[in-house]
Amino acid sequence: MGFDGDDSVKMMVLNEDFLKDEYDESYSWRRPLLEAQRNVLSAFCSCEWEGHTVRLSSGEFMNAVVAGKVGNPELVVMHGFGNGLAFWASNLDALTQSHRVFLLDWIGCAGSSRKHFQLGMSAEETENFFVDELRDCILQMKESSELGFPFQKPFSILGHSLGGFLSCVFAETYPELVKDLVLACPVGIPRTPINKHPPATAPLGKRLLFFVVFFLWRLNFTPQWFMRIGGNLFGKNLALRFVKSRFPYMTEDQTKIMCDYLYWISIPPASGEYAINHLLEPGAWARRPLVDRLPKLKIPVSFIYGDKDWMSWHHAGEVSKIMKSPAVVHIIEGGGHHSYMEAKDEFNALVAQSLENDRAKISSLEELANS
């Protein structure tokens, strides 16, 4: 679907005041980034949507895309590490059938402002870096007449990978705002194993690779860093290799559009990407694992995994057994870590099913609490 001349698609246009205010420095990289975001959304979805810059009380801003009918149940959708809100483009048509959808970029990531990230923060401080600004973003949108005054009631959250981890932390930190969670391949559920290093009997190449990754991890080297220093040619080549390896089913045009978007969300000044080392140990083991936190939630939680995902669904299966609130684990046959794109129809159906079932569970929980 094209964009020019198509009234079914709306995109925020930054005005002259924006160019002159405190966001001036950020605008130089946001212009091509928002253009790339628009191209992805135009290529992968047909529903009407609007782009917004949400100014926060801290002076930062968060990038948002809003779609769906005002008055429908509200669903906030959060991307994973190294991704951005437009990675959800192929899900937007389905999600907006029943929900008012808010795609957001985490602070310090993709199209949101690059808030200063203090290296050496604790894991808890790093979590707050993200969830406190997300809360402020919600509160700012809540007062917006342009958006129809959303979030007057608790809302649902769908989060992928690290975004799923942080979505769970958000629900734990601000339980009054969230009514249910859908976590797609969330990182960080199990505790760090005692023997996390490859055994001495492991092949030498595997042991060397682990220690190289361990070394780079500790020094805060990220995939974005390599893309950033690679410049236009090498950086875009890295983005192209990632897109082709993860999404081989895309057409040539789709691959080019997604590659361009990945490049532009990766090269702005580093900020939120540094969280990977502060939240996770090498091997993607959470420093503050969810296995100790999910059981404290009082809302329904649904997990969705691909059976070929490198993130094991078994951890969610185990923690769901000790959760006090309703919890269910869905497995998509043949799906990988990006099942929301690889198997979008089945994924979208599971999200819709989870949110529909959660409404009944929430009513039962409320009746139980009032009895």
Stockholm file with secondary structure:
# STOCKHOLM 1.0

chainA/1-371         MGFDGDDSVKMMVLNEDFLKDEYDESYSWRRPLLEAQRNVLSAFCSCEWEGHTVRLSSGEFMNAVVAGKVGNPELVVMHGFGNGLAFWASNLDALTQSHRVFLLDWIGCAGSSRKHFQLGMSAEETENFFVDELRDCILQMKESSELGFPFQKPFSILGHSLGGFLSCVFAETYPELVKDLVLACPVGIPRTPINKHPPATAPLGKRLLFFVVFFLWRLNFTPQWFMRIGGNLFGKNLALRFVKSRFPYMTEDQTKIMCDYLYWISIPPASGEYAINHLLEPGAWARRPLVDRLPKLKIPVSFIYGDKDWMSWHHAGEVSKIMKSPAVVHIIEGGGHHSYMEAKDEFNALVAQSLENDRAKISSLEELANS
#=GR chainA/1-371 SS CCCTTCTTCCCCCCCHHHHHSTTHHHHHHHHHHHHHHHHHHHHHCCSCEEEEEEECTTSCEEEEEEESCTTSCEEEEECCTTCCGGGGHHHHHHHTTTSEEEEECCTTSTTSCCCCCCTTCCHHHHHHHHHHHHHHHHHHHHTCTTTTSCCSSCEEEEEETHHHHHHHHHHHHCGGGEEEEEEESCSCCSCCCSCCSCCTTSCHHHHHHHHHHHHHHHTTCCHHHHHHHTHHHHHHHHHHHHHHHHCTTSCHHHHHHHHHHHHHHHSSCCSGGGHHHHHEETTTEESSCGGGTGGGCCSCEEEEEETTCSSCTHHHHHHHTTCSSCEEEEEETTCCTTHHHHTHHHHHHHHHHHHHHHHHHHHHHHHHHHC
#=GC SS_cons         CCCTTCTTCCCCCCCHHHHHSTTHHHHHHHHHHHHHHHHHHHHHCCSCEEEEEEECTTSCEEEEEEESCTTSCEEEEECCTTCCGGGGHHHHHHHTTTSEEEEECCTTSTTSCCCCCCTTCCHHHHHHHHHHHHHHHHHHHHTCTTTTSCCSSCEEEEEETHHHHHHHHHHHHCGGGEEEEEEESCSCCSCCCSCCSCCTTSCHHHHHHHHHHHHHHHTTCCHHHHHHHTHHHHHHHHHHHHHHHHCTTSCHHHHHHHHHHHHHHHSSCCSGGGHHHHHEETTTEESSCGGGTGGGCCSCEEEEEETTCSSCTHHHHHHHTTCSSCEEEEEETTCCTTHHHHTHHHHHHHHHHHHHHHHHHHHHHHHHHHC
//
